[in-house]
Amino acid sequence: ILKERLKYGFLSYFIVGVAVVIPFVMQDHLSGCIIAMMLVFCMMFLGGSDFKVIVGLVIMCGVSLFAAVMFFLHHSRSRFDVWSNPFNPEYINDGGWQPAQSLLAISSGGFWGVGFGASKQKQLYLPEPQNDYIFSILCEELGFIGAIALFILFLFLAYRVIAVGKRSKNLAAALMCYGVA
């Protein structure tokens, strides 16, 4: 029984997880690596893996990630420092410009927003507003109400995809739906 649980409850997910994470590690894309591992842990949980194994892996990966960021991945550590305080004069002209402008865009939107298409931050202040910081622009233009509406739409989409997964008779198809959701 232990051999079966190891083979289907851990090993298959581990192989998929390593295959997914290696390209992210090779590209120094730490956030993509973290998201991919969270997805693998969710799939392990939904697929019926032993909860103790999942918790152990999450702790092991968390400690390894923390150690890697603190001692080896200096680029990622500096990005974390900038993220934690983008308005610091030490960071504002270098890595803190985009996060600071993003926060300014969100705060200037207020409750109702400045109006669709009337964002000031996307005009030369926030580089690449159409991809990296589209949510900030949405918050500025549509305000808090628009941001909440977007969250509700995403929750509804996830609910519908999970409902399709629940109706599936195939575990692999159901896990695919849960992963997409």
VENJOLIN-V301262 format. One record per residue. N is the residue number from 1. SS is DSSP state (~ for helix, > for strand, _ for the rest). PSI is psi in degrees with one decimal (999 if undefined). D_CENTER is the distance of its C-alpha to the mean C-alpha in whole Angstrom. Layout:
((N;SS;PSI;D_CENTER) (N;SS;PSI;D_CENTER))
This chain:
((1;_;-40.1;35) (2;~;-38.6;33) (3;~;-40.9;33) (4;~;-43.9;32) (5;~;-37.9;29) (6;~;-42.5;28) (7;~;-46.9;29) (8;~;-21.8;27) (9;~;-15.8;25) (10;~;-52.6;23) (11;~;-42.8;24) (12;~;-40.6;23) (13;~;-36.0;20) (14;~;-43.9;20) (15;~;-44.7;21) (16;~;-42.1;19) (17;~;-44.9;16) (18;~;-41.7;18) (19;~;-32.9;19) (20;~;-37.7;15) (21;~;-32.6;14) (22;~;-46.2;17) (23;~;-34.8;17) (24;~;-40.9;13) (25;~;-39.9;16) (26;~;-25.7;19) (27;_;7.2;17) (28;_;44.3;16) (29;_;79.7;12) (30;~;-41.8;11) (31;~;-38.0;7) (32;~;-37.6;7) (33;~;-43.1;9) (34;~;-43.9;7) (35;~;-42.3;5) (36;~;-41.5;9) (37;~;-37.8;10) (38;~;-39.4;9) (39;~;-40.9;10) (40;~;-42.3;13) (41;~;-39.5;14) (42;~;-41.8;13) (43;~;-36.7;16) (44;~;-44.7;18) (45;~;-48.6;18) (46;~;-27.1;19) (47;~;-7.4;21) (48;_;16.7;23) (49;_;157.1;23) (50;_;130.1;24) (51;~;-36.0;22) (52;~;-38.0;24) (53;~;-43.2;23) (54;~;-46.8;19) (55;~;-42.3;20) (56;~;-43.4;21) (57;~;-40.5;19) (58;~;-44.1;16) (59;~;-45.0;18) (60;~;-44.8;20) (61;~;-38.3;16) (62;~;-45.3;15) (63;~;-41.9;19) (64;~;-41.9;19) (65;~;-45.0;15) (66;~;-45.6;17) (67;~;-41.3;20) (68;~;-42.8;19) (69;~;-40.6;17) (70;~;-35.0;20) (71;~;-24.1;23) (72;_;-39.4;22) (73;_;75.7;19) (74;~;-32.3;21) (75;~;-43.9;19) (76;~;-36.8;15) (77;~;-41.9;17) (78;~;-35.5;19) (79;~;-36.9;15) (80;~;-41.3;15) (81;~;-42.3;18) (82;~;-42.8;18) (83;~;-38.2;15) (84;~;-26.1;17) (85;_;78.5;20) (86;_;-18.1;20) (87;_;-0.4;23) (88;_;129.1;25) (89;_;-24.6;28) (90;_;-29.7;27) (91;_;-20.5;23) (92;_;-36.0;24) (93;_;-7.3;26) (94;_;-97.7;23) (95;_;-11.3;20) (96;~;-5.0;20) (97;~;-51.6;21) (98;~;-48.4;18) (99;~;-37.8;16) (100;~;-44.4;20) (101;~;-33.2;20) (102;~;-45.1;17) (103;~;-36.5;18) (104;~;-39.1;22) (105;~;-44.9;21) (106;~;-44.7;19) (107;~;-30.5;22) (108;~;-14.4;25) (109;~;-30.9;23) (110;_;-150.2;25) (111;_;-43.9;25) (112;_;-15.9;27) (113;_;169.1;25) (114;_;-5.9;28) (115;_;147.1;28) (116;_;124.2;26) (117;_;0.3;27) (118;_;19.9;28) (119;_;135.1;25) (120;_;-29.1;27) (121;_;-28.5;24) (122;_;-8.3;23) (123;_;83.8;27) (124;_;-10.2;26) (125;_;-38.1;24) (126;_;102.2;21) (127;_;145.4;21) (128;_;52.2;19) (129;_;-18.1;18) (130;_;-11.4;18) (131;_;-65.4;15) (132;_;-36.3;13) (133;_;37.0;14) (134;~;-33.9;15) (135;~;-37.1;14) (136;~;-42.6;16) (137;~;-40.7;19) (138;~;-42.3;18) (139;~;-37.8;19) (140;~;-43.1;22) (141;~;-38.3;23) (142;~;-5.4;23) (143;~;-167.0;22) (144;~;-39.9;21) (145;~;-43.1;22) (146;~;-38.7;21) (147;~;-43.1;17) (148;~;-41.1;18) (149;~;-40.7;20) (150;~;-43.3;16) (151;~;-41.5;15) (152;~;-41.0;18) (153;~;-42.6;18) (154;~;-39.8;14) (155;~;-40.5;15) (156;~;-42.5;19) (157;~;-45.5;17) (158;~;-41.0;15) (159;~;-44.6;18) (160;~;-40.9;20) (161;~;-39.4;19) (162;~;-37.7;19) (163;~;-39.4;22) (164;~;-41.6;23) (165;~;-38.1;22) (166;~;-33.5;24) (167;~;-12.1;27) (168;_;141.2;27) (169;_;-8.6;29) (170;_;126.5;27) (171;~;-39.9;25) (172;~;-41.7;23) (173;~;-39.9;23) (174;~;-43.8;22) (175;~;-35.6;19) (176;~;-45.4;18) (177;~;-43.8;18) (178;~;-39.2;16) (179;~;-39.3;13) (180;~;-41.1;13) (181;_;999;13))
